[in-house]
Amino acid sequence: MDATDILMNEHRVIERVLDALEAATDALERGVAVRPGFFLDSADFIAGFADGCHHRKEEGVLFEAIVAAGMPLSDGPIGMMLEEHEQGRRFTRGLRDGVKRWQDGDAEGQRILSTNARGYVALLRDHIQKEDDVLFPMAEQLISPSQEANVLRDYARVAEASSCDLSTGRFIALAGQLEAEARTFRA
């Protein structure tokens, strides 16, 4: 099913940023100098792409199609995915708050940043695995070919409205920048 393939391809880009964020958090905790902007750039990617585009496609398009095909909204996999999206938003706010406090000279800022970065990485890795291995195969069984055409059309609308189509390169470039910078922390 092309509709789930698109989302799984987006998962691979998100995982690149998760790896970079984890490497930067590891480095920061080891006392390596990491610019606060790295974490803000990561939060920008999360808010702009992972949440602002990818999760919008899931919540506003795919999940609605799955519910229309008979899966309950609040109980089961969709309800769990929606709650995890909200938890990811809380971690992202906490990440930004930690950076702000760190930049303002609050000694707790780095700890808050680290806790939220680690929480987000762990949550999203598990979340992606559940979607790729459980929810998306269910969607492929439930959504008819005609419904899939509507899903694909609506994905394009979300991408256009959010300026988040991967083909534009904006978020691919940001993921690449974060990866390249994270490699310097491992050296």
N, C-alpha and C positions, 0 to 999 in steps of 0.2 A: 504494500500500500504506500503510495507516494506521500500521503499526508503524514504518516508516522516516520517515513524515511527523512523527510525534511526536518522534523523535530529531533530525530536521532543525530543527524548531521550537525544541527545546532548544539546538541549536547557535547559533541566532540570539541567544539570551539570553547564552550563553557569550561570543559575539563582542562583545557590548556591554561585558562586563567586560574582555575582552582589550584593547579600545580604551582603556578608562579606565586600565587598568594601564600600558599603553604611554605614555599621556599623562603619568601621574604619574612614571614612570621618566624620561621626557624632561625633565620639569620638575626633578626631583631632580638630574639630571646637569647642568642649566643653573644650578644653585645656588638654585632657587626653594624656599622652605620648603614641605615636604610633611610632614604628620604621619606618624610611623611607623605609626600605627593604620590609615592608608589601606591600607598593604601587608598588614597583618594581616587587615583586613576582606576584602581581595581573596583572601588565602590561605584565609580561612574560607569564602568563596563557592566557591573551587576545591575545597576538601576536602569541603564539605557538598553542593554541587550538582554541579559538573562531574565530580568523582570519586565522591563518595558516593552519587549518584543516577544521573546520566546514564551514567557508565562502568559502574556496576553493572547497569543495564539492558542495556547492550551485552554485557558479559562474561558475566553470569549468565543472560541470556535470549536476545537476538538471535544472538550468536555461537554459542551452543549449538544454536539452531535451524538455523543455516546449516551447522554441522558435521553435524548429524543429516540434513540434506538432501544431504550428500555432499562438502562442501568440507573440505579438510584443516585441522586445527587449527594445527599448528606451521609448516607451510610456506605461503607465500602471504600474502594480505591479512590474514587474521585474526591470524596470528603477528606480523606487522608492527604491527598495531593494538595488540595486547597489549603488545608491547615499548614502543611509544610511550606507552601508559598508564603503564607503570612509569617511563619517563623523565619524564613529567609529575609523578609523585609525588616523584621525586628533586628536580626543580626547585622544587616547592612546599616541600619540607623545606629546601632551600637558601635560598629566599626567607625563610622564618621564621627560619632561623639568621642570615641577614644582618640582619634587623630586630633580633633579640635582641642581636647584637653591636653594632649601631649604638646601641641604647638603653643598652648597657653602656659606651659611650664608646670602643669599638674603631673606629679610623679605617677599617679594612678593611670594616666592616659594610655601609656604603652600596655599596661596589663589589661585594660578594658579593650583596647584595640586587639590585642592578641587573643583574648577570650572569644571575642565576637568573630574574628577571622577564622579561628579554629572551629568554632561552632558552625559557621557558614559552610566551610569546606566539608566537614563531616556530614552535615545535613544534605548538602547538594549531591555529594557522591552517592549516598544511600538513596536519595530521591531519584536520581538519574537511573540508577540500577533498577529500581522498582518500576519506573516508567518503561524503560527499554525492555525489561524481561517479563513484566506482568501486564501493565495497563495497555501498552501499545499493541501487544498481540491480541488482547481482548477487543480493542478498538477495531482491529483488522477483521475480526469475526463479526462484529456488530454493525459496522457501517457499510451500507450498500454502495455500489459504484456511483450511483447518482448522488448520494449524500457526500461521497468523497469529492466529487467535482465541486460541490458547494463549499466544502471545507477548504479546498485548494484556492478557490476564488476568494474566500474570506481571509485566508492567510495573506494573500497578496494585498488585500485592503489594509490589514493590520500593519504589514511591512511598509506600505506606502504612507500610511497615516503617521507612523512612528519614525519614519526615515531610518529603518533598521534592517533593510534587506542586506544579507551578507554579501550579495554581489556588488554592493556599493563600495565595499572594502573598508569602511570606517571602523567597524568593530573588529574585523580581521586584523587591521593594522594595529589597533590598540592591544589586542591579544598578543600579537607579535612583539610589540614594544615591551609589554610586561614580561613575556617569556625571556626576551634578550636580557633585560635588566636582572631578572631572577637568576639567570645563569651566572652572573657576576658574583652573586652571593654564595654560590657553591664552589667557586674557585679558591 
